[in-house]
Amino acid sequence: MPTQRKAEGERRWKQDTSLHRVLPDLKALIGTTPAALAAKIGQGKADALMPYLRRHPEAVAQQDGSLRWSAHA
């Protein structure tokens, strides 16, 4: 089940760009609790998305350019 949950979170993040507005950057990800995210997008989506993004914060950072510096290091 955890593998399915991870795959579901990744799929949702990549396909539903409206989620990018809810968590636009690393600061938003760090400051958002699972309960707060669930209140915004629904429990099912939050249950899949939050574990994925916590394991892969680079997914959020890539969209806001936070990791851009690492390519030049």
C-alpha positions as YAML, in Angstrom:
chain: A
units: angstrom
residues:
- id: 1
  name: MET
  ca: [0.00, 0.00, 0.00]
- id: 2
  name: PRO
  ca: [2.75, 2.59, 0.72]
- id: 3
  name: THR
  ca: [4.07, 2.14, -2.83]
- id: 4
  name: GLN
  ca: [0.60, 2.76, -4.23]
- id: 5
  name: ARG
  ca: [0.20, 5.83, -2.01]
- id: 6
  name: LYS
  ca: [3.56, 7.22, -3.20]
- id: 7
  name: ALA
  ca: [2.65, 6.62, -6.82]
- id: 8
  name: GLU
  ca: [-0.74, 8.27, -6.29]
- id: 9
  name: GLY
  ca: [0.85, 11.33, -4.68]
- id: 10
  name: GLU
  ca: [3.38, 11.66, -7.48]
- id: 11
  name: ARG
  ca: [0.70, 11.25, -10.13]
- id: 12
  name: ARG
  ca: [-1.53, 13.85, -8.51]
- id: 13
  name: TRP
  ca: [1.34, 16.35, -8.15]
- id: 14
  name: LYS
  ca: [2.39, 15.98, -11.78]
- id: 15
  name: GLN
  ca: [-1.09, 15.96, -13.31]
- id: 16
  name: ASP
  ca: [-3.06, 18.40, -11.14]
- id: 17
  name: THR
  ca: [-1.31, 21.74, -11.47]
- id: 18
  name: SER
  ca: [-3.92, 23.40, -9.23]
- id: 19
  name: LEU
  ca: [-2.09, 21.70, -6.35]
- id: 20
  name: HIS
  ca: [0.98, 23.76, -7.21]
- id: 21
  name: ARG
  ca: [-0.93, 26.89, -6.25]
- id: 22
  name: VAL
  ca: [-1.77, 25.37, -2.86]
- id: 23
  name: LEU
  ca: [1.89, 24.50, -2.20]
- id: 24
  name: PRO
  ca: [3.80, 26.97, -4.38]
- id: 25
  name: ASP
  ca: [7.17, 26.73, -2.64]
- id: 26
  name: LEU
  ca: [9.15, 24.99, 0.09]
- id: 27
  name: LYS
  ca: [8.07, 27.53, 2.70]
- id: 28
  name: ALA
  ca: [4.43, 26.63, 2.05]
- id: 29
  name: LEU
  ca: [5.19, 22.90, 2.18]
- id: 30
  name: ILE
  ca: [7.06, 23.20, 5.47]
- id: 31
  name: GLY
  ca: [4.38, 25.39, 7.02]
- id: 32
  name: THR
  ca: [1.41, 23.24, 6.00]
- id: 33
  name: THR
  ca: [0.14, 20.48, 8.25]
- id: 34
  name: PRO
  ca: [-1.57, 17.42, 6.79]
- id: 35
  name: ALA
  ca: [-4.85, 18.59, 8.37]
- id: 36
  name: ALA
  ca: [-4.56, 22.06, 6.84]
- id: 37
  name: LEU
  ca: [-3.81, 20.58, 3.43]
- id: 38
  name: ALA
  ca: [-6.78, 18.22, 3.76]
- id: 39
  name: ALA
  ca: [-9.02, 21.18, 4.56]
- id: 40
  name: LYS
  ca: [-7.94, 22.82, 1.30]
- id: 41
  name: ILE
  ca: [-7.87, 19.89, -1.13]
- id: 42
  name: GLY
  ca: [-9.72, 17.04, 0.56]
- id: 43
  name: GLN
  ca: [-8.54, 14.23, 2.77]
- id: 44
  name: GLY
  ca: [-7.93, 11.67, 0.02]
- id: 45
  name: LYS
  ca: [-5.71, 13.97, -2.04]
- id: 46
  name: ALA
  ca: [-3.85, 15.17, 1.05]
- id: 47
  name: ASP
  ca: [-3.26, 11.61, 2.26]
- id: 48
  name: ALA
  ca: [-1.56, 10.79, -1.02]
- id: 49
  name: LEU
  ca: [0.20, 14.09, -1.65]
- id: 50
  name: MET
  ca: [1.76, 14.98, 1.69]
- id: 51
  name: PRO
  ca: [3.84, 11.79, 2.12]
- id: 52
  name: TYR
  ca: [5.06, 12.08, -1.47]
- id: 53
  name: LEU
  ca: [6.11, 15.72, -1.10]
- id: 54
  name: ARG
  ca: [7.73, 15.12, 2.27]
- id: 55
  name: ARG
  ca: [9.89, 12.43, 0.68]
- id: 56
  name: HIS
  ca: [10.45, 14.48, -2.47]
- id: 57
  name: PRO
  ca: [10.49, 18.18, -1.57]
- id: 58
  name: GLU
  ca: [12.53, 18.76, -4.71]
- id: 59
  name: ALA
  ca: [9.26, 18.41, -6.63]
- id: 60
  name: VAL
  ca: [8.06, 21.64, -5.02]
- id: 61
  name: ALA
  ca: [11.46, 23.30, -5.19]
- id: 62
  name: GLN
  ca: [11.77, 22.63, -8.91]
- id: 63
  name: GLN
  ca: [8.61, 24.56, -9.63]
- id: 64
  name: ASP
  ca: [9.72, 27.66, -7.70]
- id: 65
  name: GLY
  ca: [13.38, 27.52, -8.72]
- id: 66
  name: SER
  ca: [14.70, 26.88, -5.20]
- id: 67
  name: LEU
  ca: [17.07, 24.18, -6.40]
- id: 68
  name: ARG
  ca: [18.29, 26.08, -9.44]
- id: 69
  name: TRP
  ca: [21.53, 27.01, -7.66]
- id: 70
  name: SER
  ca: [22.45, 23.35, -7.19]
- id: 71
  name: ALA
  ca: [22.80, 22.88, -10.93]
- id: 72
  name: HIS
  ca: [25.59, 25.45, -10.93]
- id: 73
  name: ALA
  ca: [27.47, 24.16, -7.90]
...
